[in-house]
Amino acid sequence: MEKVRSRAPRFMGSILGMHRIGFAAAVCAAFPVVANAQSSITLYGAVDDALAYISNQHGHSNIFLKSGSLESSKFGFKGVEDLGGGTQALFRLESGFNLNTGAMSDKDTIFGRLAWVGVTNPQYGTFTFGRQYTPYLLYVGALGPAPALTGATGAHPGDIDQLDVDSRASNAITYTTPSFHGLQVSTLYALGGVAGQFPSGNTFSTAARYTAGKVDVAVGYLRVTNNNVAGTFSPTATGTFDQSPINAGYVSTHAVQYIAAAGKYAFGPVKIGLNYSNTQYKPGSGSLFTDTAIFNNYGITAEANPTPFTGLAAGYSYTRATSANGISDPARFHQFSFEQTYFVSKRSTVYLLEAYQMARGKTLGSKGAGNIVDSVATVGRIGESMPSSGGSQFVAMVGFRHAF
């Protein structure tokens, strides 16, 4: 028995040795392919804080620290790997935070800003899957009013048209075409995930951008559907929905639709931009209002770099609602915004921001139809949680931003 046992390991060892040689040969054959595949992962982000003054916050002036005023405070990871034939795998994970408290921008969500994976090829285009920006924002929002003006003070009142950085969608699939003679188109669809109710909570967006020489123009469409929650806007809907006193009476909307266009033209060192958007709140069976509410936004921006170390920008926007839901004197807003930046280094920037807004007319309060209230000033994005108690509001900031 001992001899039989001693021979078995030798026999099995020879077989295993042959398998090891075959496996090693296979690894060696595949090794050149692995060696040629290039991949990289990048850590990036920004830390941004400002000392801010607001003339009227619920009836009182205030001095406070505001995180993410020129650029949102955030960190993220992005990666790319060559798959051969020009095809690449991509991913991006991004988290926002409040620099003054350390709290995450999105409660209980690590990567609330972005979380997607995809594949791209210069000939066939790009597919991405996950939580991502809408084409509406990426194309139209990139031309007006941002990035000439920061969204904190330069976004249209209350960011009512979602042309600032918060237009995202979860559970989304996006296809973006290759650029064809300066023209590129992107389309997104976000699945609502409600059993038996396929359209509930979904988001759809499409946009196109054309760039040629000194001209840069874009058009976009976005529709965010509520998740059939009566009297409010469901937090589980796939698309984001910014709320402020401007649209407080319409948060029970069945769906909100955005159509926008923007363009810029370079006159030497100066860029002039024009932008327009149309926001519509469409009622449903669970809505607290009965007529479609429409807000039209018109804007103009100008930006320049007088020196390699300085930047200047200014903008004006006019927002007006149409008569609906018993309102005969609809809300209207005039907003003036200014920005001055000084680049201390490639990554560090000192900045000043100023904005003034006048509000007139009436709108719906949070109770919906019948709850007609005076419009209050709500500068850019900052006024979403810090609205004035009256028809005017002035905001000024001095801040520092470091990108990495």
C-alpha positions in Angstrom: 0.0 0.0 0.0 2.9 2.3 0.8 4.4 1.8 -2.7 1.0 2.5 -4.4 0.7 5.7 -2.4 4.2 6.7 -3.3 3.6 6.2 -7.1 0.3 8.2 -7.2 1.8 11.6 -6.3 4.5 11.1 -9.0 1.9 10.3 -11.6 -0.4 13.1 -10.6 2.6 15.5 -10.4 3.5 14.8 -14.0 -0.1 15.5 -15.1 -0.3 18.7 -13.1 3.1 19.7 -14.4 1.8 19.4 -18.0 -1.2 21.5 -17.1 1.0 24.1 -15.5 3.1 24.3 -18.7 -0.1 24.7 -20.8 -1.5 27.3 -18.4 1.8 29.2 -18.4 1.9 29.1 -22.2 -1.7 30.5 -22.4 -0.7 33.3 -20.0 2.3 34.1 -22.0 0.2 34.2 -25.2 -2.2 36.6 -23.6 0.4 38.8 -21.9 1.1 41.1 -24.9 -2.6 42.0 -25.0 -2.7 42.8 -21.3 0.5 44.8 -21.5 -0.8 47.0 -24.3 -4.1 47.8 -22.5 -3.7 51.3 -20.9 -5.7 52.3 -17.9 -5.8 55.2 -15.4 -7.7 56.3 -12.4 -7.8 60.0 -11.4 -8.8 61.6 -8.0 -10.2 65.1 -8.5 -12.3 67.7 -6.7 -12.6 71.2 -5.4 -12.8 72.9 -2.0 -14.6 76.2 -2.1 -15.8 78.6 0.6 -17.0 82.2 0.8 -17.9 84.8 3.3 -21.3 86.0 2.2 -23.7 88.9 2.9 -27.4 88.8 2.1 -29.6 91.9 2.5 -32.8 90.1 3.2 -33.1 86.5 4.4 -36.7 85.9 5.6 -36.8 89.6 6.6 -33.3 90.1 8.1 -29.8 90.7 6.7 -27.2 88.0 7.4 -23.5 87.3 7.2 -22.5 83.7 6.9 -20.1 81.2 5.3 -21.3 79.6 2.1 -19.6 76.4 0.8 -19.4 75.8 -2.9 -20.2 79.3 -4.2 -17.9 79.6 -7.3 -17.7 75.8 -7.7 -19.4 73.0 -5.7 -17.2 71.5 -3.0 -16.7 67.9 -4.1 -14.4 65.0 -4.7 -14.5 62.2 -7.2 -12.8 59.4 -9.1 -12.8 58.9 -12.8 -11.2 56.1 -14.8 -10.6 54.9 -18.3 -9.2 51.7 -19.8 -8.3 51.0 -23.5 -10.1 47.9 -24.8 -8.6 48.0 -28.2 -9.7 49.2 -31.6 -10.3 52.7 -30.2 -12.9 51.5 -27.7 -12.5 52.5 -24.0 -14.3 51.7 -20.8 -15.2 54.6 -18.6 -16.5 55.3 -15.1 -17.1 58.2 -12.8 -18.0 58.5 -9.1 -18.5 62.0 -7.5 -19.6 63.1 -4.1 -20.5 66.6 -2.8 -20.0 68.0 0.7 -20.4 71.1 2.8 -16.9 72.4 3.6 -18.1 74.2 6.7 -19.7 71.2 8.4 -18.2 68.2 6.6 -21.7 66.8 5.9 -22.5 65.2 2.6 -24.6 67.3 0.2 -27.0 64.4 -0.4 -28.1 62.7 2.9 -27.4 59.0 3.1 -26.0 59.0 -0.5 -22.2 58.7 -1.0 -22.0 59.5 -4.7 -25.1 61.6 -5.0 -23.6 63.9 -7.7 -22.5 61.2 -10.2 -22.2 57.4 -10.4 -21.9 55.9 -13.8 -20.0 53.4 -16.0 -19.9 53.2 -19.8 -18.1 52.5 -23.0 -17.0 54.9 -25.8 -15.7 54.6 -29.3 -14.8 57.6 -31.5 -16.6 56.0 -34.5 -19.8 54.7 -32.8 -20.3 57.1 -29.9 -20.7 56.7 -26.1 -23.1 54.7 -23.9 -23.2 55.5 -20.1 -25.3 53.9 -17.4 -26.2 55.1 -13.9 -26.7 58.5 -12.2 -25.6 61.2 -14.5 -26.1 64.7 -15.8 -28.9 65.3 -18.3 -27.9 66.3 -21.9 -30.1 69.3 -21.4 -27.7 70.5 -18.7 -24.5 69.4 -20.3 -25.2 71.1 -23.6 -27.4 74.1 -22.9 -26.4 74.7 -19.3 -22.8 74.8 -20.4 -23.5 77.9 -22.5 -25.9 80.0 -20.4 -25.9 81.4 -17.8 -23.1 79.1 -16.6 -20.2 78.8 -16.8 -19.9 82.6 -17.4 -21.6 83.1 -14.0 -21.6 80.8 -11.0 -25.0 79.2 -10.3 -25.0 80.5 -6.7 -25.8 84.0 -7.8 -26.0 83.8 -11.6 -28.6 81.0 -12.2 -32.1 82.1 -13.2 -34.2 82.8 -10.1 -34.5 79.7 -7.9 -32.8 77.8 -10.8 -36.4 77.4 -12.1 -35.1 76.1 -15.5 -32.5 73.7 -14.0 -29.7 75.1 -16.1 -27.4 75.0 -13.1 -25.5 71.9 -11.9 -28.3 69.9 -10.3 -30.0 68.5 -13.4 -29.3 64.8 -12.9 -31.1 61.5 -13.4 -30.8 58.2 -11.6 -31.2 54.8 -13.3 -30.3 56.5 -16.6 -29.1 55.3 -19.9 -27.4 57.8 -22.2 -26.2 57.6 -25.8 -24.0 60.4 -27.2 -23.1 60.5 -30.9 -19.6 61.2 -32.1 -19.0 64.8 -33.1 -19.8 65.3 -36.8 -18.4 68.5 -38.2 -18.9 70.3 -34.9 -22.4 68.8 -34.3 -23.1 66.4 -31.4 -26.4 64.9 -30.1 -27.1 63.2 -26.8 -30.2 61.4 -25.5 -31.0 60.1 -22.0 -33.8 57.9 -20.6 -34.1 57.1 -16.9 -36.3 54.2 -15.9 -38.9 54.9 -13.2 -38.8 51.4 -11.8 -42.4 51.3 -10.7 -44.0 47.9 -11.3 -47.0 48.0 -13.6 -46.5 51.8 -14.2 -43.6 52.1 -16.7 -43.8 55.9 -17.3 -44.1 56.7 -13.6 -41.1 58.6 -12.2 -39.1 58.5 -15.5 -37.0 61.2 -17.0 -36.3 61.9 -20.7 -33.8 64.4 -22.1 -32.2 65.1 -25.5 -30.0 67.9 -26.6 -27.8 69.0 -29.5 -24.7 71.3 -29.6 -22.9 72.8 -32.6 -19.5 74.5 -32.4 -17.7 76.2 -35.2 -15.1 78.8 -34.8 -16.4 81.7 -32.8 -20.0 80.3 -32.7 -21.3 77.9 -30.0 -25.0 77.1 -29.9 -27.2 74.4 -28.2 -30.8 73.4 -27.8 -32.2 71.0 -25.3 -35.3 69.3 -23.9 -36.0 67.7 -20.5 -39.1 66.1 -18.9 -39.2 64.8 -15.3 -42.2 62.8 -14.3 -43.5 62.6 -10.8 -43.9 59.3 -9.1 -47.7 59.5 -8.6 -47.4 61.0 -5.1 -50.4 63.3 -4.4 -49.7 66.8 -3.2 -45.9 66.8 -3.5 -43.0 65.8 -5.7 -41.7 62.3 -4.9 -38.1 62.0 -3.7 -37.9 58.7 -5.6 -38.5 60.2 -9.0 -35.5 59.6 -11.2 -34.9 63.3 -12.1 -34.0 66.1 -9.8 -36.5 68.9 -9.1 -35.3 72.2 -7.5 -37.8 73.7 -5.2 -38.0 77.4 -4.1 -40.7 80.0 -3.3 -41.0 80.6 -7.0 -42.5 77.2 -7.8 -43.7 76.3 -4.3 -47.3 76.1 -5.6 -46.4 73.6 -8.3 -44.4 70.9 -6.5 -47.4 68.6 -6.8 -47.0 68.7 -10.6 -47.5 65.4 -12.6 -44.6 66.3 -14.8 -42.3 69.3 -15.3 -41.0 70.1 -18.8 -38.0 72.2 -19.8 -37.1 73.6 -23.3 -34.0 75.8 -23.6 -31.6 77.2 -26.1 -28.3 79.1 -25.6 -25.5 80.5 -27.7 -22.2 82.3 -27.5 -20.2 84.3 -29.9 -16.6 85.5 -29.4 -15.7 89.1 -30.2 -12.0 88.9 -29.7 -11.3 88.5 -26.0 -15.0 89.0 -25.1 -17.7 86.3 -25.3 -21.4 87.4 -25.5 -24.1 84.8 -24.7 -27.8 84.7 -25.1 -30.1 82.1 -23.5 -33.8 81.3 -23.3 -35.8 78.7 -21.4 -39.4 77.7 -21.1 -40.5 75.8 -17.9 -43.9 74.1 -17.7 -45.6 72.5 -14.7 -48.3 70.1 -15.9 -51.0 69.1 -13.4 -52.3 65.6 -12.8 -55.0 63.9 -10.7 -52.9 64.4 -7.5 -51.9 68.0 -8.2 -52.9 71.0 -6.0 -53.4 73.3 -9.1 -55.5 72.9 -12.3 -53.8 74.9 -15.1 -50.4 74.3 -16.6 -48.1 77.0 -15.2 -45.5 78.4 -17.6 -42.3 80.4 -16.8 -40.3 82.0 -19.6 -36.6 83.0 -18.9 -34.5 85.4 -21.0 -30.8 86.0 -20.3 -27.7 87.7 -21.6 -24.1 87.2 -20.4 -20.7 88.7 -21.1 -17.3 87.4 -20.1 -13.7 88.4 -20.6 -10.2 87.7 -19.4 -8.4 91.2 -19.3 -5.2 89.5 -18.2 -4.1 85.8 -18.0 -4.7 86.0 -14.2 -8.1 87.7 -14.1 -11.7 87.0 -15.3 -14.8 89.2 -15.4 -18.4 88.2 -16.1 -21.8 89.9 -15.9 -25.3 88.8 -16.7 -28.9 90.0 -16.7 -32.0 87.7 -16.7 -35.8 88.4 -16.9 -38.2 85.7 -15.8 -42.0 86.0 -16.3 -44.9 83.6 -15.5 -48.0 83.4 -17.6 -51.5 84.0 -16.2 -53.0 80.8 -14.8 -54.6 79.3 -11.8 -56.5 82.5 -10.9 -53.4 84.8 -11.1 -54.0 87.9 -13.1 -50.7 89.6 -12.1 -48.2 86.9 -12.8 -44.7 86.7 -11.2 -41.8 88.4 -12.9 -38.2 88.8 -11.9 -35.3 91.1 -12.9 -31.8 89.8 -11.9 -28.3 91.4 -12.3 -25.3 89.2 -11.6 -21.5 90.0 -11.5 -18.4 87.9 -11.0 -14.7 88.8 -10.7 -12.0 86.2 -10.4 -8.2 86.3 -9.7 -6.2 83.2 -10.5 -3.6 82.9 -7.7 -2.2 79.8 -9.4 -3.4 77.1 -11.9 -5.6 75.6 -9.2 -6.3 78.4 -6.7 -8.8 81.3 -7.3 -9.9 84.3 -5.2 -13.3 85.5 -6.3 -16.0 88.2 -5.7 -19.7 87.7 -6.5 -22.6 90.2 -6.5 -26.2 89.9 -7.5 -29.4 91.9 -7.1 -32.9 90.8 -7.9 -36.3 92.5 -8.0 -39.5 90.5 -7.8 -43.0 91.6 -8.7 -46.5 90.1 -9.2 -48.2 87.1 -7.7 -47.6 83.3 -7.6 -49.1 80.3 -5.9 -48.1 79.4 -2.3 -47.4 75.9 -1.1 -51.1 75.1 -0.6 -51.7 75.4 -4.4 -54.8 76.8 -6.1 -56.4 79.6 -4.2 -53.3 80.3 -2.2 -52.1 83.3 -4.2 -49.2 85.1 -2.6 -46.8 87.9 -3.4 -43.6 86.9 -5.3 -40.4 87.2 -3.2 -36.9 87.7 -4.5 -34.8 84.6 -4.7 -31.3 85.3 -6.1 -29.9 82.4 -8.2 -29.5 79.2 -6.3 -28.6 80.8 -3.0 -32.2 82.0 -2.6 -33.7 78.5 -2.7 -33.2 78.1 1.0 -32.6 81.8 1.8 -35.5 83.8 0.1 -36.2 87.4 0.8 -39.4 88.3 2.6 -40.1 91.0 0.0 -39.5 92.0 -3.5 -35.8 92.6 -3.5 -32.6 90.9 -2.4 -28.9 91.7 -2.7 -26.1 89.1 -2.2 -22.3 89.7 -2.1 -19.5 87.2 -1.5 -15.7 87.0 -1.3 -14.3 83.5 -1.5 -11.5 81.1 -2.2 -11.6 78.0 -4.4 -8.9 75.3 -4.7 -9.2 72.6 -7.3 -7.3 69.3 -7.3 
